Amino acid sequence: MLVACDVYRPAAIKQLQVVGNSLNIPVFANENTKDVVLIAKQAMSQAISKLNDVVILDTAGRLHIDEQLMQELRNIKSNVKPHEILLVVDSMTGQDAVNVAESFNTNLGIDGIILTKLDGDTRGGAALSVKKVTGRPIKFAAIGEKLSDIEEFHPDRMTSRILGMGDMLSVIEKAEEAFDLEEAEKLEKKLKKQEFDLDDYLAQLRQMKKMGSFSSILKMIPGMNKFGDIKVDDNEFVKIEAIICSMTKKEKQNTKLLNASRRQRIAKRKWNYCTRYK
């Protein structure tokens, strides 16, 4: 069960409900009160009655210097007695992330850290400092905004990223999750027989999208760091998908059929597709 304890940020409850629905996880919310401790206690009672195994309290983001909101967290801890407290740290904030982690650990006593925005310009150097000052493990890392971009933290892989050596193990794991082995073998046979068409290419493209943003994948490949911070607009892949989806079966199998009139028809359909999926 997810519990909406962020009663300050506009639409925070709705956002959590959307996440819960996408994962088929129940979300508890009480929009009639701003008493976060009461909400947490009500949620725990409901979770016990419904035999929920795990309860996650989603509290509001706050500055470590805001004493009133820090006291709110201490009140939640004393009333609900959570088994684990995880602090979400923005890796892009640099040294400030270290100050936040140290303050939260001193005032609240955290059990672990979730490091976000590792897909940004930073390579995750904050991970080393945060671990050092708190003595607490980094349990998860986020390399994007999608739910699939949250992954278990591996210190050795983070070291490789910081040193610009890539992270091929993570690429391989993502590929194993996204690609179907049986389908891959079929495509391999098609390639050998020179029967690979645009439908097959589209299937490969959609599987690639499951691995996350193309920019984040490139950063994990050894040697790519020497080309600088490579930015790839994933919307360009939507356009490619739109073009292929706007073609007939015969056109996908034989692109030599694409004369001027056919290209004009595809361009019009592609525009409608892109507009619909913006």
C-alpha positions in Angstrom: 0.0 0.0 0.0 1.1 3.5 -0.8 0.1 6.3 1.6 -0.2 9.9 0.5 1.4 11.9 3.3 2.4 14.8 1.1 -0.4 17.2 1.9 1.4 20.4 0.8 2.4 20.0 -2.8 -0.5 20.6 -5.3 -1.6 17.4 -7.0 0.8 15.3 -5.0 -2.0 12.9 -3.9 -3.3 12.6 -7.5 0.2 11.9 -8.8 0.7 9.1 -6.2 -2.7 7.7 -7.2 -1.7 7.6 -10.8 1.6 5.8 -9.9 -0.4 3.3 -7.8 -2.9 2.6 -10.6 -0.1 2.0 -13.0 1.5 -0.6 -10.7 -1.8 -2.0 -9.5 -1.0 -1.0 -5.9 -3.7 0.5 -3.5 -3.2 4.1 -2.4 -4.5 5.4 0.9 -5.3 9.1 1.0 -7.4 11.4 3.3 -7.9 14.8 1.7 -10.1 16.0 4.5 -7.1 16.7 6.9 -3.6 18.1 6.9 -2.7 16.1 9.9 0.0 13.8 8.4 0.4 11.7 11.6 -3.3 11.0 11.6 -3.2 10.0 7.9 -0.3 7.6 8.6 -2.0 6.0 11.6 -5.3 5.6 9.6 -3.3 4.0 6.8 -1.6 1.5 9.1 -4.9 0.5 10.6 -6.4 -0.1 7.1 -3.2 -2.0 6.0 -3.5 -4.3 9.0 -7.2 -5.0 8.4 -6.5 -5.7 4.7 -3.4 -7.8 5.4 -1.1 -5.6 3.3 2.5 -6.9 3.5 4.3 -3.6 2.7 3.2 0.0 3.5 5.2 3.0 2.0 4.6 6.4 3.5 5.2 9.1 0.8 6.0 12.2 2.8 6.6 15.7 1.4 9.9 17.0 0.4 11.4 19.4 2.9 14.5 21.4 3.7 16.6 20.1 6.5 16.6 23.6 8.0 12.7 23.7 8.3 12.4 22.7 12.0 8.5 22.5 11.9 8.5 20.0 9.0 11.4 18.0 10.5 9.4 17.7 13.7 6.5 16.4 11.6 8.8 13.5 10.5 9.8 12.8 14.1 6.2 12.7 15.1 5.4 10.2 12.3 8.4 8.0 13.4 7.3 8.0 17.0 3.7 7.2 16.3 4.0 4.7 13.4 7.4 3.2 14.2 8.4 2.4 10.6 10.8 -0.6 10.0 12.8 1.5 7.5 13.3 5.2 6.7 14.7 6.0 3.2 15.9 9.4 2.3 15.6 10.5 -1.4 18.6 12.6 -2.4 19.0 14.7 -5.6 22.5 13.8 -6.9 22.5 17.1 -8.9 22.7 19.2 -5.8 26.3 18.3 -5.1 27.6 19.3 -1.7 24.1 20.3 -0.5 23.0 16.7 -0.9 25.7 15.8 1.7 24.4 18.4 4.1 20.8 17.3 3.7 21.7 13.6 4.2 23.8 14.4 7.3 21.1 16.5 8.9 18.3 14.0 8.2 20.4 11.2 9.6 21.2 13.2 12.8 17.7 14.3 13.4 15.7 11.3 12.2 18.0 8.3 11.9 17.7 7.1 8.3 18.2 3.4 7.2 19.1 4.0 3.6 19.3 6.4 0.7 17.7 6.6 -2.8 19.9 8.6 -5.2 18.0 10.3 -8.0 18.8 12.2 -11.3 21.9 10.1 -12.1 21.0 10.7 -15.8 22.0 14.3 -15.5 25.4 16.0 -16.0 26.8 14.5 -12.7 28.2 11.0 -12.7 27.1 10.4 -9.1 30.1 11.7 -7.1 27.6 12.7 -4.4 27.0 9.0 -3.8 30.5 8.6 -2.2 30.1 11.7 0.0 26.6 10.8 1.2 27.6 7.3 2.1 30.7 8.6 3.9 28.9 11.1 6.2 25.8 9.0 7.0 27.3 5.5 7.1 24.1 4.3 5.6 23.8 2.3 2.4 22.5 3.7 -0.9 19.8 1.1 -1.8 18.3 2.4 -5.0 19.3 4.8 -7.9 17.1 6.5 -10.4 18.5 7.3 -13.9 15.4 8.8 -15.3 11.8 9.8 -14.7 10.0 6.5 -15.5 9.3 3.8 -13.0 11.5 1.4 -15.0 14.4 3.8 -14.5 14.6 3.0 -10.8 17.2 0.3 -10.2 19.0 -1.4 -7.4 22.2 0.4 -6.4 25.5 -1.4 -7.2 28.6 0.4 -5.8 31.0 -1.2 -8.3 28.9 -0.1 -11.2 28.6 3.4 -9.8 32.4 3.5 -9.5 32.7 2.7 -13.2 30.3 5.5 -14.1 32.1 8.0 -12.0 35.4 7.1 -13.7 33.8 7.3 -17.1 34.2 3.5 -17.7 30.5 2.8 -18.4 28.3 0.2 -16.9 27.9 -2.7 -19.3 26.4 -5.0 -16.6 23.4 -2.7 -16.2 23.0 -2.5 -20.0 23.0 -6.3 -20.2 20.4 -6.6 -17.4 18.1 -4.1 -19.0 18.4 -5.9 -22.4 17.6 -9.2 -20.7 14.4 -7.7 -19.2 13.3 -5.9 -22.4 14.1 -8.4 -25.1 12.4 -11.8 -25.6 15.0 -14.5 -26.3 12.7 -16.5 -28.6 11.9 -13.4 -30.6 15.5 -12.4 -30.8 16.4 -15.8 -32.3 13.7 -15.4 -34.9 15.0 -11.9 -35.9 18.5 -13.3 -36.1 17.3 -16.0 -38.6 15.5 -13.3 -40.6 18.7 -11.2 -40.7 20.7 -14.1 -42.0 18.1 -14.8 -44.7 17.9 -11.0 -45.5 14.2 -11.1 -44.6 14.4 -8.3 -42.0 11.7 -5.7 -42.7 10.4 -2.5 -41.1 7.9 -4.4 -38.9 10.9 -6.2 -37.4 12.7 -3.0 -37.0 9.7 -1.4 -35.3 9.5 -4.4 -32.9 13.2 -3.9 -32.0 12.7 -0.1 -31.5 9.8 -0.7 -29.1 11.9 -3.2 -27.1 14.7 -0.7 -26.9 12.3 1.9 -25.5 11.6 -0.5 -22.6 15.3 -0.2 -21.5 14.9 3.5 -20.7 16.0 6.7 -22.4 18.6 6.3 -25.2 20.8 9.0 -23.5 21.0 7.0 -20.3 21.9 3.8 -22.2 24.7 5.5 -24.1 26.2 6.8 -20.8 26.6 3.2 -19.7 28.6 2.1 -22.7 32.4 2.2 -22.1 34.2 4.8 -24.1 31.2 7.0 -24.8 32.2 9.6 -22.2 35.0 10.8 -24.5 32.3 12.2 -26.8 31.0 14.5 -24.0 27.4 14.6 -22.7 25.5 13.1 -25.5 21.8 14.2 -25.6 19.3 12.1 -27.6 15.8 13.3 -28.0 13.6 10.2 -27.5 10.8 12.0 -29.3 12.7 11.4 -32.6 12.0 7.7 -32.1 8.3 8.4 -31.8 8.5 10.0 -35.2 10.2 6.9 -36.7 7.5 4.8 -35.1 4.9 7.0 -36.6 6.4 6.8 -40.1 6.5 3.0 -40.0 3.0 2.7 -38.5 1.7 4.9 -41.4 2.9 2.5 -44.0 1.1 -0.5 -45.5 2.3 -4.1 -45.0 3.7 -4.3 -48.5 5.5 -0.9 -48.1 7.2 -2.2 -44.9 8.4 -5.3 -46.7 9.6 -3.5 -49.8 10.6 0.2 -49.4 11.2 0.4 -53.2 7.4 0.9 -53.5 7.6 4.3 -51.8 7.1 6.7 -54.7 6.2 10.4 -54.2 2.4 9.9 -53.7 3.0 7.2 -51.2 5.5 9.3 -49.2 3.0 12.2 -49.2 0.3 9.9 -47.8 2.7 8.6 -45.1 3.7 12.1 -44.1 0.1 13.1 -43.6 -0.7 10.0 -41.5 2.6 10.4 -39.5 1.6 14.0 -38.6 -1.8 12.8 -37.2 0.0 10.0 -35.3 2.5 12.3 -33.7 -0.1 14.8 -32.7 -2.2 12.1 -31.1 0.7 10.8 -29.0 2.3 14.0 -27.9 
